[in-house]
Amino acid sequence: MTAAYQLAKAGISVEVFEASDAVGGLARSMKLWGQTVDLGPHRFFSRDRRVNELWLEVVGDDYRMVDRLTRILYRRTYFHYPLQAGEALRKLGPMEAGRCLTAYAREWVRPTKEEGNFEAWVTRRFGRRLFEIFFKSYSEKLWGIGCDELDADFAAQRIKKFSLFEALKNAAFSGSNAHATLVDRFAYPIGGTGMVYERMAEAVRRGGGAVRLRTPVGRVVTENGRVTGIDLPEEGFRPYDEVISSMPLTALVARLPEAPEAVTAACRRLTFRNTILVYLEVASGDVCRDNWLYVHSPDLLTGRITNFRNWAPELYGDSPNTILAMEYWCNDDETLWAEEDEALVARAKTELLRTGLVTDPERVRRGHVVRIPKCYPVYRRGYRDALAPVEAYLRSVEGLQVIGRYGAFKYNNQDHSVLMGALAAENVLSGADNDLWGVNADYETYQESSRITDTGLVNEPVSRS
Ligand SMILES: Cc1cc2nc3c(=O)[nH]c(=O)nc-3n(C[C@H](O)[C@H](O)[C@H](O)COP(=O)(O)OP(=O)(O)OC[C@H]3O[C@@H](n4cnc5c(N)ncnc54)[C@H](O)[C@@H]3O)c2cc1C
């Protein structure tokens, strides 16, 4: 939507083909039981001035600053996220805390070798025991593979340089740290996170462009290494000079008419993980204070619970009830993916009661299920080797740009996808040679650092921490 929005603003004739019945993709919002909800928690955050300016241009004043409270639920105990060293060690009790500190001390004496996998990356920074308690079960639920099979890229993107040492330093000098994992106030649109993309779609239409819903693209067509257009299953071929694709990379490449066998074969090695969201309506306005909770308890299958009561009051209006979204992750061939809605709702209700967040089963009024295929690009070790030939081939196809979370097989947040869209539009408009594959690959630096506050954008010194 960002690419289309930018192109339409520049007067380019643009058409968007969206497979589903709404814009916004994974970041769309929807109405449920008289309230507005997102697909799980959607905190928008960027330090990139270009992204923040664009966001504010679309959202205007229609946002609220939300204080984030996120905790980890581990065996019925709540821990702040990101980890607060003092609290974690205290709540684990003296025996367990001792084990954690000993394991961490061992990392100073004989550091775990970093072999590019998630397990070693985290163990090196937190010690083995804390890895087992606070990282292992959640990550394995999410990715469906052992942490030693997961590429360290995941940690580098999401945990950045955070470590137990940082956490201890924070406990001693609170407020001195600006790591991305610690950002705890964020701007949230009053119409739900999807409001941003709905407004972009409106702007495209106002500018004379088209946004066609329920219109999946069958394939992108190329001839002699150049894009010539797209095929729509029900309408056939439509010619275009430039195509920007955010459909799953695997689907795009499998159907590209001129892609060499070596490239399609490499692409088949890339996999995605699915998400099932089970929404539950609870007859209470006070379930917990968190925006969302990470569920690390290994005996519960759910990995995250979002509480939409704690985002913006505009979402729930005058409803006295709370909507929670419980997340489950699985592959296509797992029985969970094929489970009926009724069974999923019953499972989620049972698990919710087991968390202790809700104690009276009568309060859980009703449930709703949303299945999201291909939600998470799996950074399995070796995925870069599979991606490299695909990337090289796609770079060579004139007039084609791939962007987005599953479009470019990147574990993007909204801000990364927004930036990719804006840069892709710039490439079309001015022939700029922006490297889209580089977005969300540089984990350390930002072009020009800025932050959205109650009163708009504030520039900050460039962060190179
Ligand atoms: C549970 C969850 C929590 C998240 N939390 C956060 C968060 O806190 N903060 C944050 O910033 N981000 C978060 N994200 C990530 C964010 O939602 C994504 O980064 C963002 O939506 C990606 O946008 P995109 O345009 O790259 O891809 P998508 O949102 O996946 O959009 C791709 C679009 O392409 C369409 N499509 C697919 N195939 C075709 C086809 N053949 N033809 C036409 N259309 C097609 C899809 O229907 C979809 O609308 C979260 C995501 C999930 C699932």
The ligand as an SDF file (V2000), in Angstrom:
LIG
                    3D

 53 58  0  0  0  0  0  0  0  0999 V2000
    0.7460  -11.7080   15.0040 C   0  0  0  0  0  0  0  0  0  0  0  0
    1.5780  -10.6100   14.3790 C   0  0  0  0  0  0  0  0  0  0  0  0
    2.0710   -9.6020   15.1710 C   0  0  0  0  0  0  0  0  0  0  0  0
    2.8140   -8.5720   14.6090 C   0  0  0  0  0  0  0  0  0  0  0  0
    3.2560   -7.5620   15.4110 N   0  0  0  0  0  0  0  0  0  0  0  0
    3.8300   -6.4870   14.8600 C   0  0  0  0  0  0  0  0  0  0  0  0
    4.1680   -5.3670   15.6470 C   0  0  0  0  0  0  0  0  0  0  0  0
    3.9800   -5.3450   16.8540 O   0  0  0  0  0  0  0  0  0  0  0  0
    4.7440   -4.3020   15.0300 N   0  0  0  0  0  0  0  0  0  0  0  0
    4.9430   -4.2650   13.6860 C   0  0  0  0  0  0  0  0  0  0  0  0
    5.3950   -3.2400   13.1860 O   0  0  0  0  0  0  0  0  0  0  0  0
    4.6560   -5.3150   12.9270 N   0  0  0  0  0  0  0  0  0  0  0  0
    4.1050   -6.4260   13.4630 C   0  0  0  0  0  0  0  0  0  0  0  0
    3.7930   -7.5060   12.6890 N   0  0  0  0  0  0  0  0  0  0  0  0
    4.2770   -7.5410   11.3170 C   0  0  0  0  0  0  0  0  0  0  0  0
    3.4510   -6.7600   10.3300 C   0  0  0  0  0  0  0  0  0  0  0  0
    2.1110   -7.1670   10.3490 O   0  0  0  0  0  0  0  0  0  0  0  0
    4.0600   -7.0430    8.9640 C   0  0  0  0  0  0  0  0  0  0  0  0
    5.4080   -6.7120    8.9740 O   0  0  0  0  0  0  0  0  0  0  0  0
    3.4490   -6.2470    7.8630 C   0  0  0  0  0  0  0  0  0  0  0  0
    2.0610   -6.3510    7.8490 O   0  0  0  0  0  0  0  0  0  0  0  0
    4.0090   -6.7590    6.5680 C   0  0  0  0  0  0  0  0  0  0  0  0
    3.4540   -6.0430    5.5150 O   0  0  0  0  0  0  0  0  0  0  0  0
    3.6970   -6.5230    4.0390 P   0  0  0  0  0  0  0  0  0  0  0  0
    3.0020   -5.5860    3.1440 O   0  0  0  0  0  0  0  0  0  0  0  0
    5.1250   -6.7660    3.8760 O   0  0  0  0  0  0  0  0  0  0  0  0
    3.0320   -7.9700    3.9360 O   0  0  0  0  0  0  0  0  0  0  0  0
    1.5980   -8.4790    4.2870 P   0  0  0  0  0  0  0  0  0  0  0  0
    1.0010   -7.7060    5.4050 O   0  0  0  0  0  0  0  0  0  0  0  0
    1.7220   -9.9360    4.4580 O   0  0  0  0  0  0  0  0  0  0  0  0
    0.7680   -8.1480    2.9880 O   0  0  0  0  0  0  0  0  0  0  0  0
    0.8500   -8.8960    1.8260 C   0  0  0  0  0  0  0  0  0  0  0  0
   -0.4610   -8.7660    1.0770 C   0  0  0  0  0  0  0  0  0  0  0  0
   -0.3730   -9.4670   -0.1640 O   0  0  0  0  0  0  0  0  0  0  0  0
   -1.6030  -10.1080   -0.3910 C   0  0  0  0  0  0  0  0  0  0  0  0
   -1.3850  -11.2090   -1.3530 N   0  0  0  0  0  0  0  0  0  0  0  0
   -0.7460  -12.3880   -1.1550 C   0  0  0  0  0  0  0  0  0  0  0  0
   -0.7140  -13.1210   -2.2730 N   0  0  0  0  0  0  0  0  0  0  0  0
   -1.3300  -12.3930   -3.2130 C   0  0  0  0  0  0  0  0  0  0  0  0
   -1.6140  -12.5950   -4.5940 C   0  0  0  0  0  0  0  0  0  0  0  0
   -1.2680  -13.7130   -5.2270 N   0  0  0  0  0  0  0  0  0  0  0  0
   -2.2770  -11.6250   -5.2520 N   0  0  0  0  0  0  0  0  0  0  0  0
   -2.6590  -10.4730   -4.6270 C   0  0  0  0  0  0  0  0  0  0  0  0
   -2.4190  -10.2330   -3.3160 N   0  0  0  0  0  0  0  0  0  0  0  0
   -1.7620  -11.1690   -2.6290 C   0  0  0  0  0  0  0  0  0  0  0  0
   -2.0450  -10.5640    0.9910 C   0  0  0  0  0  0  0  0  0  0  0  0
   -3.4230  -10.8370    1.0280 O   0  0  0  0  0  0  0  0  0  0  0  0
   -1.6370   -9.3650    1.8410 C   0  0  0  0  0  0  0  0  0  0  0  0
   -2.6550   -8.4180    1.9350 O   0  0  0  0  0  0  0  0  0  0  0  0
    3.0830   -8.5680   13.2270 C   0  0  0  0  0  0  0  0  0  0  0  0
    2.5810   -9.5930   12.4300 C   0  0  0  0  0  0  0  0  0  0  0  0
    1.8370  -10.6020   12.9970 C   0  0  0  0  0  0  0  0  0  0  0  0
    1.2920  -11.6800   12.1270 C   0  0  0  0  0  0  0  0  0  0  0  0
  1  2  1  0
  2  3  1  0
  2 52  2  0
  3  4  2  0
  4  5  1  0
  4 50  1  0
  5  6  2  0
  6  7  1  0
  6 13  1  0
  7  8  2  0
  7  9  1  0
  9 10  1  0
 10 11  2  0
 10 12  1  0
 12 13  2  0
 13 14  1  0
 14 15  1  0
 14 50  1  0
 15 16  1  0
 16 17  1  0
 16 18  1  0
 18 19  1  0
 18 20  1  0
 20 21  1  0
 20 22  1  0
 22 23  1  0
 23 24  1  0
 24 25  2  0
 24 26  1  0
 24 27  1  0
 27 28  1  0
 28 29  2  0
 28 30  1  0
 28 31  1  0
 31 32  1  0
 32 33  1  0
 33 34  1  0
 33 48  1  0
 34 35  1  0
 35 36  1  0
 35 46  1  0
 36 37  1  0
 36 45  1  0
 37 38  2  0
 38 39  1  0
 39 40  1  0
 39 45  2  0
 40 41  1  0
 40 42  2  0
 42 43  1  0
 43 44  2  0
 44 45  1  0
 46 47  1  0
 46 48  1  0
 48 49  1  0
 50 51  2  0
 51 52  1  0
 52 53  1  0
M  END
$$$$
